[in-house]
Amino acid sequence: MATRNETDKTLDQLEKLIQELVRRYEVASRDRSDLMAELSKTKTELLNAKNKIAEQEKKLEHFELKQAFFSGEKSDKKAKRQLGKIVKEIDKCISLLND
């Protein structure tokens, strides 16, 4: 049978372990909150970057189309390809509107 002194020591150790667990939980909780905020910020930055890329791709497409119309005979094929892309995109938009 454990003596009172041994029981007190065991309870003190248990109390210290519980306090350490609570401390670790609080630290982990703060870290999680920080990481969630960072994730949200990163998602927003990624979305902004994707939007900029899409915008730049549209500008490039318009530039290539403009280039194709105002350059020599070699660009006729390029112009036809660009117009084909535009027609396909318009058809896609129309089909989406019909759905």
C-alpha positions as CSV (number, residue, x, y, z in Angstrom):
1,M,0.0,0.0,0.0
2,A,1.3,3.5,-0.9
3,T,2.1,5.9,1.8
4,R,0.6,9.3,2.0
5,N,3.9,10.9,0.9
6,E,4.1,8.6,-2.2
7,T,0.5,9.4,-3.1
8,D,1.2,13.2,-2.8
9,K,4.2,12.8,-5.0
10,T,2.2,10.9,-7.6
11,L,-0.6,13.5,-7.5
12,D,2.0,16.3,-7.9
13,Q,3.5,14.5,-10.9
14,L,0.1,14.0,-12.4
15,E,-0.8,17.6,-11.9
16,K,2.5,18.7,-13.6
17,L,1.8,16.4,-16.5
18,I,-1.7,17.8,-16.9
19,Q,-0.4,21.4,-16.7
20,E,2.2,20.5,-19.4
21,L,-0.6,18.9,-21.6
22,V,-2.7,22.0,-21.2
23,R,0.3,24.3,-22.1
24,R,1.1,22.1,-25.2
25,Y,-2.6,22.2,-26.2
26,E,-2.7,26.0,-26.0
27,V,0.5,26.3,-28.0
28,A,-0.8,23.9,-30.6
29,S,-4.1,25.8,-30.8
30,R,-2.3,29.1,-31.3
31,D,-0.1,27.5,-34.0
32,R,-3.1,26.1,-35.7
33,S,-4.8,29.5,-35.8
34,D,-1.7,31.1,-37.2
35,L,-1.4,28.4,-39.9
36,M,-5.1,28.8,-40.8
37,A,-4.6,32.6,-41.2
38,E,-1.5,32.0,-43.3
39,L,-3.3,29.4,-45.4
40,S,-6.2,31.9,-46.0
41,K,-3.7,34.6,-47.0
42,T,-1.9,32.2,-49.3
43,K,-5.2,31.1,-51.0
44,T,-6.0,34.7,-51.6
45,E,-2.6,35.4,-53.1
46,L,-2.9,32.3,-55.3
47,L,-6.3,33.4,-56.5
48,N,-5.0,36.8,-57.3
49,A,-2.0,35.3,-59.2
50,K,-4.4,33.0,-61.2
51,N,-6.5,36.0,-62.1
52,K,-3.4,38.0,-63.3
53,I,-2.2,35.0,-65.3
54,A,-5.6,34.7,-67.0
55,E,-5.6,38.4,-67.7
56,Q,-2.1,38.2,-69.2
57,E,-3.1,35.2,-71.3
58,K,-6.0,37.2,-72.7
59,K,-3.7,40.1,-73.5
60,L,-1.3,37.8,-75.2
61,E,-4.1,36.2,-77.2
62,H,-5.3,39.6,-78.3
63,F,-1.8,40.7,-79.1
64,E,-1.2,37.6,-81.2
65,L,-4.5,38.1,-83.0
66,K,-3.6,41.7,-83.7
67,Q,-0.1,40.7,-84.8
68,A,-1.6,38.0,-87.2
69,F,-3.9,40.5,-88.9
70,F,-1.3,43.2,-89.4
71,S,1.6,41.1,-90.5
72,G,2.5,39.5,-93.8
73,E,1.2,36.4,-95.6
74,K,2.9,34.0,-93.2
75,S,0.6,35.0,-90.5
76,D,-2.6,34.1,-92.4
77,K,-2.5,30.6,-90.9
78,K,-1.9,32.1,-87.5
79,A,-4.8,34.5,-87.9
80,K,-7.1,31.7,-89.0
81,R,-6.0,29.6,-85.9
82,Q,-6.7,32.6,-83.7
83,L,-10.1,33.1,-85.2
84,G,-10.8,29.4,-84.9
85,K,-10.0,29.6,-81.2
86,I,-12.3,32.6,-80.8
87,V,-15.2,30.9,-82.6
88,K,-14.8,27.8,-80.4
89,E,-14.8,30.0,-77.3
90,I,-17.9,31.8,-78.5
91,D,-19.6,28.4,-79.3
92,K,-18.7,27.2,-75.8
93,C,-20.2,30.3,-74.2
94,I,-23.4,29.9,-76.3
95,S,-23.7,26.2,-75.3
96,L,-23.3,27.2,-71.6
97,L,-26.0,29.8,-71.9
98,N,-28.3,27.3,-73.5
99,D,-27.9,24.8,-70.6
